[in-house]
Amino acid sequence: MKNAVVLLSGGLDSATVLAWMRREGYACHALSFHYGQRHSIELARAAELAQALGALEHKVTEIDLRVFGGSALTADIDVPKDRADRDIAHGVPITYVPARNTIFLAFALAYAETLGASDIAIGVNAIDYSGYPDCRPEFISAFERLANLATKAGAQDGARFRVHTPLQELSKAGIVRLAVELGVPVGRTLSCYDPSSEGVPCGHCDSCILRRRGFAEAGIRDGA
Amino acid sequence: MKNAVVLLSGGLDSATVLAWMRREGYACHALSFHYGQRHSIELARAAELAQALGALEHKVTEIDLRVFGGSALTADIDVPKDRADRDIAHGVPITYVPARNTIFLAFALAYAETLGASDIAIGVNAIDYSGYPDCRPEFISAFERLANLATKAGAQDGARFRVHTPLQELSKAGIVRLAVELGVPVGRTLSCYDPSSEGVPCGHCDSCILRRRGFAEAGIRDGA
């Protein structure tokens, strides 16, 4: 079995990516970050999901994005609630963390190189394109190119890094359907930007709104 | 004055880069990492150099590369001493940290975006090309391309990130001459991979050997 590094947040999307990579036959090494996010309950969920979905191991690495501020997810800024559709759909949201996926993928690359792996998976998807520049396919391609130049494996040993993005073309309803098909325990995933310390979602942030709509469109009950 | 982020380790090379960026007229924001390196004395030197060379601020961010192991600088592996020239010149050394410059530049990018800056500087140079893949010019170009795609500034606001590498074509002797010309207090820089806790260099690691030769070739006394 080929090793792969899977970025796992504890949310629905990354859990679905882990289940997808397992079905593809990869031995999965899950990687989560503790980055001063206010909702560290998501790390407990990530650990639970890694085990439930058969990851070989789960590493959590601490990084400090708070020194840079600049996001509602890391700084002392309120997460926006009950926003209108046009506001959710357009522009870079205040929950954008500067260069976050670049940092996450850089760590995944370090981990992959240590394992001798050349496969990395991340749950970026079309819903996020408009708002988060580092979720677009051209960003992912640019990172693959960088990875081949950045590493001993790529530069000397001819490895060709691949960043798997199985959710890239899916709507939230499509992700919900795929998650259920792959046996993801969706009720244990946590998408909310502002959950209680016990993991109860707020129900009003952009992520809760998109999740609720996705389950409704898929005709599937959340939490089942 | 334009803001720039300068990666600063406390070594001769990055201190020279900071002095060069100051002379170019940038308001410099120095960034160092505490990454489980065994020689954290270098961070004290970085702070001292940031102040001496007129950086506007100096941030230190903690990252944990030890979870990935794989390098003599982060894991429990001995730093090689008194190696022959042919061994120093060829192959990826055991002091290579997987994807390190990718991670460092990703954090610099986050910091730059927070500042509204599009200039980043790093002390990579020709001496390292053969051994460290993430010091090559093609890696730096690939990172610039990634940065423009990865960020709100690049994707929406038309910023064009530039990674300055003023040492790229210089030999160690050339770096020593430039450092002295720019007024870097070279005696306070620390290049050693394995210094004492008070910052006394070992004199026998690759970095000490290259430094000693560089000063000799430049006809300059180290520590002055």
Chai-1 contact restraints between the chains, C-beta under 6 A:
chainA,res_idxA,chainB,res_idxB,connection_type,confidence,min_distance_angstrom,max_distance_angstrom,comment,restraint_id
A,K59,B,V67,contact,1.0,0.0,6.0,A-B,restraint_1
A,T61,B,D64,contact,1.0,0.0,6.0,A-B,restraint_2
A,T61,B,V67,contact,1.0,0.0,6.0,A-B,restraint_3
A,E62,B,D64,contact,1.0,0.0,6.0,A-B,restraint_4
A,I63,B,I63,contact,1.0,0.0,6.0,A-B,restraint_5
A,D64,B,T61,contact,1.0,0.0,6.0,A-B,restraint_6
A,D64,B,E62,contact,1.0,0.0,6.0,A-B,restraint_7
A,V67,B,K59,contact,1.0,0.0,6.0,A-B,restraint_8
A,V67,B,T61,contact,1.0,0.0,6.0,A-B,restraint_9
A,F68,B,A110,contact,1.0,0.0,6.0,A-B,restraint_10
A,F68,B,Y111,contact,1.0,0.0,6.0,A-B,restraint_11
A,F68,B,T114,contact,1.0,0.0,6.0,A-B,restraint_12
A,G70,B,T114,contact,1.0,0.0,6.0,A-B,restraint_13
A,V92,B,K152,contact,1.0,0.0,6.0,A-B,restraint_14
A,P98,B,A110,contact,1.0,0.0,6.0,A-B,restraint_15
A,P98,B,E113,contact,1.0,0.0,6.0,A-B,restraint_16
A,P98,B,T114,contact,1.0,0.0,6.0,A-B,restraint_17
A,A99,B,A106,contact,1.0,0.0,6.0,A-B,restraint_18
A,A99,B,L109,contact,1.0,0.0,6.0,A-B,restraint_19
A,A99,B,A110,contact,1.0,0.0,6.0,A-B,restraint_20
A,A99,B,E113,contact,1.0,0.0,6.0,A-B,restraint_21
A,A99,B,A150,contact,1.0,0.0,6.0,A-B,restraint_22
A,T102,B,A106,contact,1.0,0.0,6.0,A-B,restraint_23
A,T102,B,A150,contact,1.0,0.0,6.0,A-B,restraint_24
A,I103,B,A106,contact,1.0,0.0,6.0,A-B,restraint_25
A,A106,B,A99,contact,1.0,0.0,6.0,A-B,restraint_26
A,A106,B,T102,contact,1.0,0.0,6.0,A-B,restraint_27
A,A106,B,I103,contact,1.0,0.0,6.0,A-B,restraint_28
A,A106,B,A106,contact,1.0,0.0,6.0,A-B,restraint_29
A,L109,B,A99,contact,1.0,0.0,6.0,A-B,restraint_30
A,A110,B,F68,contact,1.0,0.0,6.0,A-B,restraint_31
A,A110,B,P98,contact,1.0,0.0,6.0,A-B,restraint_32
A,A110,B,A99,contact,1.0,0.0,6.0,A-B,restraint_33
A,Y111,B,F68,contact,1.0,0.0,6.0,A-B,restraint_34
A,E113,B,P98,contact,1.0,0.0,6.0,A-B,restraint_35
A,E113,B,A99,contact,1.0,0.0,6.0,A-B,restraint_36
A,T114,B,F68,contact,1.0,0.0,6.0,A-B,restraint_37
A,T114,B,G70,contact,1.0,0.0,6.0,A-B,restraint_38
A,T114,B,P98,contact,1.0,0.0,6.0,A-B,restraint_39
A,P133,B,K152,contact,1.0,0.0,6.0,A-B,restraint_40
A,P133,B,A155,contact,1.0,0.0,6.0,A-B,restraint_41
A,D134,B,A150,contact,1.0,0.0,6.0,A-B,restraint_42
A,E138,B,L149,contact,1.0,0.0,6.0,A-B,restraint_43
A,F139,B,L149,contact,1.0,0.0,6.0,A-B,restraint_44
A,F139,B,A150,contact,1.0,0.0,6.0,A-B,restraint_45
A,A142,B,R145,contact,1.0,0.0,6.0,A-B,restraint_46
A,A142,B,L146,contact,1.0,0.0,6.0,A-B,restraint_47
A,A142,B,L149,contact,1.0,0.0,6.0,A-B,restraint_48
A,R145,B,A142,contact,1.0,0.0,6.0,A-B,restraint_49
A,L146,B,A142,contact,1.0,0.0,6.0,A-B,restraint_50
A,L146,B,L146,contact,1.0,0.0,6.0,A-B,restraint_51
A,L149,B,E138,contact,1.0,0.0,6.0,A-B,restraint_52
A,L149,B,F139,contact,1.0,0.0,6.0,A-B,restraint_53
A,L149,B,A142,contact,1.0,0.0,6.0,A-B,restraint_54
A,A150,B,A99,contact,1.0,0.0,6.0,A-B,restraint_55
A,A150,B,T102,contact,1.0,0.0,6.0,A-B,restraint_56
A,A150,B,D134,contact,1.0,0.0,6.0,A-B,restraint_57
A,A150,B,F139,contact,1.0,0.0,6.0,A-B,restraint_58
A,K152,B,V92,contact,1.0,0.0,6.0,A-B,restraint_59
A,K152,B,P133,contact,1.0,0.0,6.0,A-B,restraint_60
A,A155,B,P133,contact,1.0,0.0,6.0,A-B,restraint_61
